[in-house]
Amino acid sequence: MDKRQVKTRKAIFDAFVRLLEHKNYNAIIVQDIIDEALIGRSTFYAHFETKEDLLEALCQELFSHIIDTASDFSHAHGLYKNSHIKEAIFLHILQHLEDNDNNILGLLSCESNELFLRHFKNSLKELIQSHFLNNQTCPHNNIPHDFISNHIAGSFVEMVLWWLETGREYSIEDMSRYFYHITEPLILEHQHE
């Protein structure tokens, strides 16, 4: 993708995010995005076939960087130095949320947040499955690891929502510590051997 295409794509993403801040996703039409981004209809359709494609691309853009860098222990804002690796992965994700790149916190708390929360949870499930769990059922309790990863990812998303609702009263270090303290027994019981 050349620089002009990257710039146009960013303008579309930014316009879509601005619209979502004050309008429900279902009420937004492609023409709204075009008008907000100050682009032509053919330009929009050169990048995205539908509004749903735009949503999917935006979620991929928002969450792939967070999840991919959380998986890469060498790129973690120095967070792994003083922290257990598994706890630091959660801390790393919270750091990205706190930095609020691309107004991600606004999207997670906007009227249409369920769309973003679902993508966020699915991305977290993949991270948890690949870094903490075996891909098979635990022989001790016969619980599928997909169930465990879904439970942990869902708990993390709920924790983030609670953190936002309380005005981010607690530091990300505290939140990461609290979350890992609660989930550590589950993770340790089902982790890679």
Accessible surface in RSA format (square Angstrom, percent):
REM  Atomic radii and reference values for relative SASA: ProtOr
REM  Chains: A
REM  Algorithm: Lee & Richards
REM  Probe-radius: 1.40
REM  Slices: 20
REM RES _ NUM      All-atoms   Total-Side   Main-Chain    Non-polar    All polar
REM                ABS   REL    ABS   REL    ABS   REL    ABS   REL    ABS   REL
RES MET A   1   146.55  75.9  66.40  43.9  80.14 190.8  72.62  61.7  73.92  97.9
RES ASP A   2    77.12  54.0  64.76  64.5  12.36  29.2  45.88 108.0  31.24  31.2
RES LYS A   3   186.93  91.2 177.82 109.1   9.11  21.7 122.71 110.4  64.22  68.4
RES ARG A   4   181.55  76.2 174.88  89.1   6.67  15.9  73.56 100.5 107.99  65.4
RES GLN A   5    75.21  42.1  73.99  54.1   1.22   2.9   9.94  21.2  65.27  49.5
RES VAL A   6    78.89  51.9  77.83  70.5   1.06   2.6  78.08  67.8   0.81   2.2
RES LYS A   7   157.28  76.7 151.69  93.1   5.59  13.3  98.72  88.9  58.56  62.4
RES THR A   8    24.23  17.2  20.70  21.0   3.53   8.4   5.02   6.7  19.21  29.0
RES ARG A   9    57.40  24.1  57.40  29.3   0.00   0.0  10.94  14.9  46.47  28.2
RES LYS A  10   119.50  58.3 117.52  72.1   1.98   4.7  94.18  84.8  25.32  27.0
RES ALA A  11    34.87  32.1  27.22  42.0   7.65  17.4  33.87  47.7   0.99   2.6
RES ILE A  12     0.00   0.0   0.00   0.0   0.00   0.0   0.00   0.0   0.00   0.0
RES PHE A  13    15.21   7.6  15.21   9.4   0.00   0.0  15.21   9.2   0.00   0.0
RES ASP A  14    46.42  32.5  43.27  43.1   3.15   7.4  13.06  30.7  33.36  33.3
RES ALA A  15     0.00   0.0   0.00   0.0   0.00   0.0   0.00   0.0   0.00   0.0
RES PHE A  16     0.00   0.0   0.00   0.0   0.00   0.0   0.00   0.0   0.00   0.0
RES VAL A  17    13.09   8.6  13.09  11.8   0.00   0.0  13.09  11.4   0.00   0.0
RES ARG A  18   100.90  42.4 100.02  51.0   0.88   2.1  55.42  75.7  45.47  27.6
RES LEU A  19    12.33   6.9  12.32   8.8   0.01   0.0  12.33   8.7   0.00   0.0
RES LEU A  20     1.04   0.6   0.00   0.0   1.04   2.6   0.00   0.0   1.04   2.8
RES GLU A  21    94.79  54.4  62.96  47.6  31.82  75.8  21.60  41.8  73.19  59.8
RES HIS A  22   136.25  74.5 100.76  70.0  35.49  90.8  83.82  86.4  52.43  61.0
RES LYS A  23    67.06  32.7  63.78  39.1   3.28   7.8  38.85  35.0  28.21  30.1
RES ASN A  24    42.02  29.0  39.47  38.1   2.55   6.1  14.28  34.4  27.74  26.8
RES TYR A  25    15.19   7.1  15.19   8.6   0.00   0.0  14.75  11.1   0.44   0.5
RES ASN A  26   122.14  84.2  97.24  94.0  24.89  59.9  29.24  70.4  92.90  89.8
RES ALA A  27    54.29  49.9  34.63  53.4  19.66  44.7  44.78  63.1   9.51  25.2
RES ILE A  28     1.20   0.7   0.00   0.0   1.20   2.9   0.00   0.0   1.20   3.3
RES ILE A  29   103.83  59.1 100.54  74.9   3.29   7.9 103.83  74.8   0.00   0.0
RES VAL A  30    23.50  15.5  20.62  18.7   2.88   7.0  20.62  17.9   2.88   7.8
RES GLN A  31    65.41  36.6  64.18  46.9   1.23   2.9  32.87  70.0  32.55  24.7
RES ASP A  32    30.62  21.4  26.57  26.4   4.05   9.6   4.61  10.8  26.01  25.9
RES ILE A  33     0.00   0.0   0.00   0.0   0.00   0.0   0.00   0.0   0.00   0.0
RES ILE A  34     7.56   4.3   7.33   5.5   0.22   0.5   7.33   5.3   0.22   0.6
RES ASP A  35    84.49  59.2  70.91  70.6  13.58  32.1  33.46  78.8  51.03  50.9
RES GLU A  36    62.42  35.8  49.06  37.1  13.36  31.8   7.10  13.7  55.32  45.2
RES ALA A  37    12.22  11.2   0.00   0.0  12.22  27.8   2.50   3.5   9.72  25.7
RES LEU A  38   161.84  90.1 128.83  92.2  33.01  83.0 137.36  96.5  24.49  65.9
RES ILE A  39    33.73  19.2  15.35  11.4  18.38  44.3  24.36  17.5   9.37  25.4
RES GLY A  40    39.00  48.1   0.00   N/A  39.00  48.1  31.24  85.7   7.76  17.4
RES ARG A  41   114.42  48.0 107.77  54.9   6.65  15.8  58.45  79.9  55.97  33.9
RES SER A  42    91.18  77.0  77.53 103.5  13.65  31.4  54.13 115.3  37.04  51.9
RES THR A  43    47.57  33.8  42.76  43.3   4.82  11.5  21.52  28.9  26.06  39.4
RES PHE A  44     0.00   0.0   0.00   0.0   0.00   0.0   0.00   0.0   0.00   0.0
RES TYR A  45    91.54  42.7  74.07  42.1  17.47  45.5  54.72  41.1  36.81  45.4
RES ALA A  46    86.49  79.5  40.99  63.3  45.49 103.5  53.25  75.0  33.24  88.0
RES HIS A  47    41.43  22.6  17.14  11.9  24.30  62.2   8.60   8.9  32.83  38.2
RES PHE A  48     9.12   4.6   5.12   3.2   4.00  10.4   8.89   5.4   0.23   0.7
RES GLU A  49   137.62  79.0 123.66  93.6  13.95  33.2  41.17  79.6  96.45  78.7
RES THR A  50    57.28  40.7  54.67  55.4   2.61   6.2  54.91  73.8   2.37   3.6
RES LYS A  51    26.22  12.8  24.83  15.2   1.39   3.3  13.83  12.5  12.38  13.2
RES GLU A  52   101.04  58.0  96.75  73.2   4.29  10.2  57.42 111.1  43.62  35.6
RES ASP A  53    59.76  41.9  55.40  55.1   4.36  10.3  14.45  34.0  45.31  45.2
RES LEU A  54     0.00   0.0   0.00   0.0   0.00   0.0   0.00   0.0   0.00   0.0
RES LEU A  55    11.65   6.5  11.65   8.3   0.00   0.0  11.65   8.2   0.00   0.0
RES GLU A  56    97.22  55.8  96.76  73.2   0.47   1.1  44.03  85.2  53.20  43.4
RES ALA A  57    18.55  17.1  10.40  16.1   8.15  18.5  16.78  23.6   1.77   4.7
RES LEU A  58     3.42   1.9   3.42   2.4   0.00   0.0   3.42   2.4   0.00   0.0
RES CYS A  59     1.54   1.2   0.70   0.8   0.84   2.0   1.01   2.6   0.53   0.6
RES GLN A  60   114.06  63.8 108.74  79.5   5.32  12.7  41.77  88.9  72.30  54.8
RES GLU A  61    90.24  51.8  77.78  58.8  12.46  29.7  16.26  31.5  73.97  60.4
RES LEU A  62     7.37   4.1   1.53   1.1   5.84  14.7   2.92   2.1   4.45  12.0
RES PHE A  63     2.87   1.4   2.87   1.8   0.00   0.0   2.87   1.7   0.00   0.0
RES SER A  64    33.12  28.0  26.05  34.8   7.07  16.3  16.06  34.2  17.06  23.9
RES HIS A  65    87.22  47.7  82.11  57.1   5.11  13.1  58.78  60.6  28.44  33.1
RES ILE A  66     7.51   4.3   7.51   5.6   0.00   0.0   7.51   5.4   0.00   0.0
RES ILE A  67    19.03  10.8  19.03  14.2   0.00   0.0  19.03  13.7   0.00   0.0
RES ASP A  68    91.10  63.8  83.27  82.9   7.84  18.5  27.41  64.5  63.70  63.5
RES THR A  69    16.20  11.5  15.63  15.8   0.57   1.4  16.20  21.8   0.00   0.0
RES ALA A  70     0.00   0.0   0.00   0.0   0.00   0.0   0.00   0.0   0.00   0.0
RES SER A  71    36.82  31.1  24.76  33.0  12.06  27.8  18.49  39.4  18.33  25.7
RES ASP A  72    67.58  47.3  61.34  61.1   6.24  14.7  24.55  57.8  43.03  42.9
RES PHE A  73    91.65  45.9  78.83  48.8  12.82  33.4  79.01  47.9  12.64  36.2
RES SER A  74   106.32  89.8  62.41  83.3  43.91 101.2  57.52 122.5  48.80  68.4
RES HIS A  75    78.07  42.7  75.03  52.2   3.04   7.8  52.85  54.5  25.22  29.3
RES ALA A  76     5.57   5.1   1.69   2.6   3.89   8.8   1.69   2.4   3.89  10.3
RES HIS A  77    94.05  51.4  52.89  36.8  41.16 105.3  49.68  51.2  44.37  51.6
RES GLY A  78    41.83  51.6   0.00   N/A  41.83  51.6  22.23  61.0  19.60  43.9
RES LEU A  79    27.46  15.3  20.99  15.0   6.48  16.3  24.89  17.5   2.57   6.9
RES TYR A  80    28.94  13.5  17.53  10.0  11.41  29.7  17.64  13.3  11.30  13.9
RES LYS A  81   174.68  85.2 136.83  84.0  37.85  90.1  94.09  84.7  80.59  85.8
RES ASN A  82   146.68 101.2 109.58 105.9  37.11  89.3  40.67  97.9 106.02 102.5
RES SER A  83    29.65  25.1   9.59  12.8  20.05  46.2  17.75  37.8  11.89  16.7
RES HIS A  84    96.95  53.0  80.67  56.1  16.28  41.6  65.37  67.4  31.58  36.7
RES ILE A  85    71.27  40.6  69.17  51.5   2.10   5.1  69.17  49.8   2.10   5.7
RES LYS A  86    43.36  21.2  43.36  26.6   0.00   0.0   2.91   2.6  40.45  43.1
RES GLU A  87    34.21  19.6  34.21  25.9   0.00   0.0   0.05   0.1  34.16  27.9
RES ALA A  88     0.00   0.0   0.00   0.0   0.00   0.0   0.00   0.0   0.00   0.0
RES ILE A  89     1.10   0.6   1.10   0.8   0.00   0.0   1.10   0.8   0.00   0.0
RES PHE A  90     0.00   0.0   0.00   0.0   0.00   0.0   0.00   0.0   0.00   0.0
RES LEU A  91    12.62   7.0  12.62   9.0   0.00   0.0  12.62   8.9   0.00   0.0
RES HIS A  92     0.00   0.0   0.00   0.0   0.00   0.0   0.00   0.0   0.00   0.0
RES ILE A  93     0.00   0.0   0.00   0.0   0.00   0.0   0.00   0.0   0.00   0.0
RES LEU A  94     0.00   0.0   0.00   0.0   0.00   0.0   0.00   0.0   0.00   0.0
RES GLN A  95    34.47  19.3  34.47  25.2   0.00   0.0   2.30   4.9  32.17  24.4
RES HIS A  96     7.74   4.2   6.72   4.7   1.03   2.6   5.42   5.6   2.33   2.7
RES LEU A  97     0.00   0.0   0.00   0.0   0.00   0.0   0.00   0.0   0.00   0.0
RES GLU A  98    65.95  37.9  56.79  43.0   9.15  21.8  13.58  26.3  52.36  42.8
RES ASP A  99    72.28  50.6  44.15  43.9  28.13  66.5  17.85  42.0  54.43  54.3
RES ASN A 100    51.04  35.2  41.29  39.9   9.75  23.5   9.91  23.8  41.13  39.8
RES ASP A 101    73.59  51.5  66.34  66.0   7.25  17.1  30.66  72.1  42.93  42.8
RES ASN A 102    83.73  57.7  59.41  57.4  24.32  58.6  21.67  52.2  62.06  60.0
RES ASN A 103    42.16  29.1  36.68  35.4   5.48  13.2  20.65  49.7  21.51  20.8
RES ILE A 104     3.12   1.8   3.12   2.3   0.00   0.0   3.12   2.2   0.00   0.0
RES LEU A 105     9.68   5.4   9.13   6.5   0.55   1.4   9.51   6.7   0.17   0.5
RES GLY A 106    22.07  27.2   0.00   N/A  22.07  27.2  18.51  50.8   3.55   8.0
RES LEU A 107     0.44   0.2   0.44   0.3   0.00   0.0   0.44   0.3   0.00   0.0
RES LEU A 108     0.23   0.1   0.23   0.2   0.00   0.0   0.23   0.2   0.00   0.0
RES SER A 109    70.58  59.6  41.50  55.4  29.08  67.0  25.83  55.0  44.75  62.7
RES CYS A 110    16.15  12.2   2.64   2.9  13.51  31.8  12.44  31.5   3.72   4.0
RES GLU A 111   123.85  71.1  93.47  70.7  30.38  72.3  47.91  92.7  75.94  62.0
RES SER A 112     0.58   0.5   0.57   0.8   0.01   0.0   0.57   1.2   0.01   0.0
RES ASN A 113    34.22  23.6  34.22  33.1   0.00   0.0   0.06   0.2  34.15  33.0
RES GLU A 114    94.30  54.1  90.65  68.6   3.64   8.7  57.52 111.2  36.78  30.0
RES LEU A 115    23.91  13.3  23.91  17.1   0.00   0.0  23.91  16.8   0.00   0.0
RES PHE A 116     0.22   0.1   0.22   0.1   0.00   0.0   0.22   0.1   0.00   0.0
RES LEU A 117    23.44  13.1  22.57  16.1   0.87   2.2  22.84  16.0   0.60   1.6
RES ARG A 118   124.92  52.4 118.50  60.4   6.42  15.3  61.61  84.2  63.31  38.4
RES HIS A 119    30.84  16.9  29.67  20.6   1.17   3.0  12.73  13.1  18.11  21.1
RES PHE A 120     0.24   0.1   0.24   0.1   0.00   0.0   0.24   0.1   0.00   0.0
RES LYS A 121    61.78  30.1  61.78  37.9   0.00   0.0  22.49  20.2  39.29  41.9
RES ASN A 122    67.57  46.6  66.32  64.1   1.25   3.0  20.80  50.1  46.77  45.2
RES SER A 123    26.39  22.3  22.72  30.3   3.67   8.5   7.04  15.0  19.36  27.1
RES LEU A 124     0.11   0.1   0.11   0.1   0.00   0.0   0.11   0.1   0.00   0.0
RES LYS A 125    48.71  23.8  48.18  29.6   0.53   1.3  15.14  13.6  33.57  35.8
RES GLU A 126   125.21  71.9 117.61  89.0   7.60  18.1  45.10  87.2  80.11  65.4
RES LEU A 127     3.53   2.0   0.79   0.6   2.74   6.9   3.53   2.5   0.00   0.0
RES ILE A 128     0.05   0.0   0.05   0.0   0.00   0.0   0.05   0.0   0.00   0.0
RES GLN A 129    38.42  21.5  38.09  27.8   0.33   0.8  29.99  63.8   8.42   6.4
RES SER A 130    69.45  58.7  44.43  59.3  25.01  57.6  47.33 100.8  22.11  31.0
RES HIS A 131    51.14  28.0  37.50  26.1  13.65  34.9  29.28  30.2  21.87  25.4
RES PHE A 132     0.74   0.4   0.64   0.4   0.11   0.3   0.74   0.5   0.00   0.0
RES LEU A 133     0.00   0.0   0.00   0.0   0.00   0.0   0.00   0.0   0.00   0.0
RES ASN A 134    42.23  29.1  40.71  39.3   1.52   3.7  12.08  29.1  30.15  29.1
RES ASN A 135   122.15  84.2  90.80  87.7  31.34  75.5  28.26  68.0  93.88  90.7
RES GLN A 136   136.92  76.6 129.97  95.0   6.96  16.6  40.43  86.1  96.50  73.2
RES THR A 137    60.37  42.9  43.69  44.3  16.68  39.8  19.07  25.6  41.30  62.4
RES CYS A 138     5.96   4.5   3.92   4.4   2.05   4.8   2.48   6.3   3.48   3.8
RES PRO A 139   114.77  83.6  76.10  69.4  38.67 140.6  87.94  72.6  26.82 166.7
RES HIS A 140   151.22  82.6 114.35  79.5  36.87  94.3  77.14  79.5  74.08  86.2
RES ASN A 141    53.17  36.7  29.50  28.5  23.66  57.0  32.33  77.8  20.84  20.1
RES ASN A 142   120.37  83.0 106.27 102.7  14.09  33.9  26.59  64.0  93.78  90.6
RES ILE A 143    54.62  31.1  54.04  40.3   0.58   1.4  54.62  39.3   0.00   0.0
RES PRO A 144    71.25  51.9  70.52  64.3   0.73   2.7  71.25  58.8   0.00   0.0
RES HIS A 145     7.55   4.1   4.29   3.0   3.25   8.3   4.12   4.2   3.43   4.0
RES ASP A 146    90.23  63.2  87.67  87.3   2.56   6.1  30.25  71.2  59.98  59.8
RES PHE A 147   124.38  62.2 117.12  72.5   7.26  18.9 123.01  74.6   1.37   3.9
RES ILE A 148     3.48   2.0   3.48   2.6   0.00   0.0   3.48   2.5   0.00   0.0
RES SER A 149     0.49   0.4   0.49   0.7   0.00   0.0   0.00   0.0   0.49   0.7
RES ASN A 150    52.61  36.3  52.02  50.3   0.59   1.4   6.49  15.6  46.12  44.6
RES HIS A 151    95.55  52.2  88.47  61.5   7.07  18.1  51.90  53.5  43.65  50.8
RES ILE A 152     0.00   0.0   0.00   0.0   0.00   0.0   0.00   0.0   0.00   0.0
RES ALA A 153     0.00   0.0   0.00   0.0   0.00   0.0   0.00   0.0   0.00   0.0
RES GLY A 154    16.95  20.9   0.00   N/A  16.95  20.9  16.55  45.4   0.39   0.9
RES SER A 155    38.50  32.5  27.90  37.2  10.60  24.4  19.14  40.7  19.36  27.1
RES PHE A 156     0.03   0.0   0.03   0.0   0.00   0.0   0.03   0.0   0.00   0.0
RES VAL A 157     9.19   6.0   9.19   8.3   0.00   0.0   9.19   8.0   0.00   0.0
RES GLU A 158   111.18  63.8 107.95  81.7   3.24   7.7  46.18  89.3  65.01  53.1
RES MET A 159    23.85  12.3  17.36  11.5   6.49  15.4  22.51  19.1   1.34   1.8
RES VAL A 160     0.01   0.0   0.01   0.0   0.00   0.0   0.01   0.0   0.00   0.0
RES LEU A 161    29.40  16.4  29.32  21.0   0.08   0.2  29.32  20.6   0.08   0.2
RES TRP A 162   114.55  46.0 113.21  54.8   1.35   3.2  89.83  47.9  24.73  40.1
RES TRP A 163     1.09   0.4   1.09   0.5   0.00   0.0   1.09   0.6   0.00   0.0
RES LEU A 164    31.69  17.6  15.52  11.1  16.16  40.6  16.11  11.3  15.58  41.9
RES GLU A 165   143.50  82.4 104.00  78.7  39.50  94.1  50.32  97.3  93.18  76.1
RES THR A 166    45.69  32.5  24.74  25.1  20.95  49.9  34.36  46.2  11.32  17.1
RES GLY A 167    61.34  75.6   0.00   N/A  61.34  75.6  36.36  99.8  24.98  55.9
RES ARG A 168    97.96  41.1  80.12  40.8  17.84  42.5  20.17  27.6  77.79  47.1
RES GLU A 169   124.82  71.7  89.27  67.5  35.55  84.6  37.66  72.8  87.16  71.2
RES TYR A 170    74.18  34.6  69.62  39.6   4.56  11.9  33.95  25.5  40.23  49.6
RES SER A 171    49.84  42.1  37.00  49.4  12.84  29.6  41.39  88.1   8.45  11.8
RES ILE A 172     4.06   2.3   3.74   2.8   0.32   0.8   3.74   2.7   0.32   0.9
RES GLU A 173    92.00  52.8  88.61  67.0   3.39   8.1  51.82 100.2  40.18  32.8
RES ASP A 174    41.09  28.8  41.09  40.9   0.00   0.0   0.00   0.0  41.09  41.0
RES MET A 175     2.86   1.5   2.86   1.9   0.00   0.0   2.86   2.4   0.00   0.0
RES SER A 176     0.32   0.3   0.32   0.4   0.00   0.0   0.32   0.7   0.00   0.0
RES ARG A 177   123.28  51.8 122.26  62.3   1.02   2.4  54.84  74.9  68.44  41.5
RES TYR A 178    90.49  42.2  86.69  49.3   3.79   9.9  68.46  51.4  22.02  27.1
RES PHE A 179    11.95   6.0   7.97   4.9   3.99  10.4  11.94   7.2   0.02   0.1
RES TYR A 180     9.88   4.6   9.88   5.6   0.00   0.0   9.82   7.4   0.06   0.1
RES HIS A 181   132.39  72.4 123.30  85.7   9.09  23.2  76.44  78.8  55.95  65.1
RES ILE A 182   131.47  74.8 113.56  84.6  17.91  43.2 116.43  83.8  15.04  40.8
RES THR A 183     6.37   4.5   5.51   5.6   0.86   2.1   6.37   8.6   0.00   0.0
RES GLU A 184    56.50  32.4  56.50  42.7   0.00   0.0   3.31   6.4  53.19  43.4
RES PRO A 185    86.57  63.1  76.52  69.8  10.06  36.6  82.95  68.5   3.62  22.5
RES LEU A 186    44.61  24.8  42.26  30.2   2.35   5.9  43.74  30.7   0.88   2.4
RES ILE A 187     0.00   0.0   0.00   0.0   0.00   0.0   0.00   0.0   0.00   0.0
RES LEU A 188    83.98  46.8  69.92  50.0  14.06  35.3  70.07  49.2  13.91  37.4
RES GLU A 189    90.32  51.9  64.79  49.0  25.53  60.8  33.17  64.2  57.15  46.7
RES HIS A 190     3.02   1.7   0.50   0.3   2.53   6.5   3.02   3.1   0.00   0.0
RES GLN A 191    54.96  30.7  52.11  38.1   2.85   6.8   7.63  16.2  47.33  35.9
RES HIS A 192    83.26  45.5  70.06  48.7  13.20  33.8  57.38  59.1  25.88  30.1
RES GLU A 193   184.62 106.0 111.62  84.4  73.00 173.8  78.10 151.1 106.52  87.0
END  Absolute sums over single chains surface
CHAIN  1 A    10257.5       8497.2       1760.4       5385.9       4871.7
END  Absolute sums over all chains
TOTAL         10257.5       8497.2       1760.4       5385.9       4871.7
